[in-house]
Amino acid sequence: MEEFRNPIILSAVALYMILCVGVGIWALRRTKSSHDFFMAGRDLGIMVTAFAVFSTTLSGFGFVGGPGLVYRMGMSSIWMVVIAVLGFSVTNFLHGKRLRLLSELGDSKSLPDVVFLRYNNNTTRVLIAVAIILGVFGYLATQILAMSVVLKDILIETEVFSDISLETSMAISCSILVFYSVTGGIIASVYTDLIQGGVMIVAAILIFLTVMFTFDGGITEMNQVIQADDPAAIGPWGTLGMVGCMSWLLMFGLGGSGQPHVITKLMMNKKVSDARHILPVSILGYLFSGLLWIGIGLVMRALVVSGQHPELASADEAASQFLQHYAHPVLAGIVFAGLFAAIMSTADAFLNIGTAAIMHDIPKAMGKTIKNDLQWARITTVIITLIAAVFALWASNNGDLVALLGAFGWGTFAAAIVPVVTLGFNWRRATAIAANVSVVVSLLINFVAKIGKIQIPYGIDVGALSMVVALILFITISYITKPEKLDPDVDAVMEM
């Protein structure tokens, strides 16, 4: 079967692409209004919502960037994986009921809609929308880059596309993504999540078993090989160091509750009471899928260090190289197809919230109503994809890994949204001016550091730093400014 490895993998990916077209066409029939396009009609069941939550969290960030980060830094990123479980719990506890009730109270189409309902301030609505747009470019670029890297690795093994460039792979990836997102909106995304979530759980377990038997001595031999090369890599902090890992612990724990592509899913389920059932399903799905993140990264580092595999041109190739050369062809095909599903559905989620911010939230804050909003939502989706693709190429040319680009997007969201939404929706004393200042300062810190290539000492993640600064400002300013009277209905929801 080895001689048919590449045709099997290509067939699995091609079948998935056809499935994407089918899901897009099916979702197009169900998308009758902008409310359907952005909120899936607020009609999702427990399993669909739960799988959408954990699948959106992993995506290309976890399945491409994660193994690449382990390959480069050893055990450092284990802190992202472990703490994310706590992050799910924090997110569900703080948002599960209140966010769903507020979204129904205001018949909201987006997170900034709910933010306006809480603070009754259009400036706050606009600033959160701007933060979402900027974060989307970083995180959507992560998905596009991940999909392009994987597609290039697959096609380069064929005779026809043996010299395919990253730019060409990106053009193909974006074309499919645009069709999928424009036709189906968020409905296409969440139902694809249900399919690929189940596939990835099973595939991740099988891949981890493959990893264990790649070396005769199993994980023990693999660890010994890595330790002989660099003892720090296999230690608890990896090569990043303790302080840097602790900053990731903070950002991916508490920061998980500030990810709009995740928390907006909690605005779409049918019943408020579904939240307590969504949490355990999301956690279990994430834990099993996280095995792929850790296992592939470690085994590829061990294979390269021991001389059994050539040095990778880029750490982001770790997952695709392992699947291409060491996994069973059928399993590799299934995982590649599931990987594309994860990336596509997550990219669609980012396009969805970014589009809502541009053509719904900002105009609404300015007292404007866009006619033919569903048509304009689809046009805006195309424009955002093109801008994110350019940003992905720029980041790749500047040496950013998929995971580090994803961490930037995650940090941008976390620093701007955690104070305003996670804390503000659970604390009556929070004020609009505190929210506005915290968002502006967090964005300035993140983007000045990114554009200026400023490195924070001790490996501290800039997203974690900006989130801490934003939280301190938010709490301090809320205490020194005059308390604001809440709408009676909003006040009643915050009592729950």
Number of C-alpha atoms within 10 A of each C-alpha: 8 11 8 10 18 19 16 19 24 18 16 21 23 14 13 18 19 13 15 25 19 15 19 23 17 15 24 20 10 18 22 12 15 21 18 21 27 26 24 26 20 22 14 22 14 20 17 19 29 29 28 30 30 26 30 28 22 24 28 31 29 28 33 33 31 33 33 32 27 30 29 22 22 28 24 26 28 22 20 22 24 15 18 26 21 17 24 25 21 19 22 20 15 16 23 23 21 22 25 26 21 22 22 16 14 14 13 21 27 23 26 28 26 25 28 21 21 25 25 18 17 21 18 24 27 24 22 29 27 22 22 28 21 18 26 29 23 24 29 30 30 35 33 28 34 30 28 25 23 23 23 24 18 22 19 14 15 14 8 9 13 13 12 16 15 18 16 13 21 22 16 14 23 22 13 15 25 22 18 26 30 24 22 27 31 29 28 30 28 26 19 25 30 20 16 24 30 15 18 28 21 15 22 23 17 18 24 21 15 19 24 19 11 18 15 10 12 15 18 11 15 24 19 15 20 22 16 13 14 15 15 19 25 23 15 16 21 23 22 19 19 16 15 22 25 19 21 28 23 22 30 29 24 23 29 28 28 29 25 25 25 23 21 22 24 31 31 22 25 17 17 17 13 19 21 15 12 24 24 15 17 23 21 16 20 24 17 17 27 24 22 26 27 24 24 30 29 27 28 30 29 24 19 16 18 15 10 10 15 11 13 15 8 13 24 28 22 29 25 22 18 19 20 20 13 14 19 17 21 18 19 24 24 23 29 27 23 27 25 27 29 32 30 31 31 31 28 30 29 30 33 27 26 30 26 27 27 20 19 24 27 21 14 17 19 11 9 12 13 12 8 10 16 21 12 15 24 22 15 19 25 19 13 21 25 17 13 24 25 16 19 27 18 13 19 17 9 9 12 16 24 31 27 19 24 24 25 22 24 25 32 33 32 31 33 34 30 24 28 30 24 21 18 23 24 17 14 18 16 26 26 26 17 25 31 20 17 28 29 17 17 28 25 13 19 25 17 11 15 13 8 9 9 12 12 12 10 13 17 19 24 28 31 28 19 25 31 19 17 29 23 15 20 25 20 13 19 21 14 10 14 12 13 14 12 16 12 9 13 18 13 10 17 19 11 9
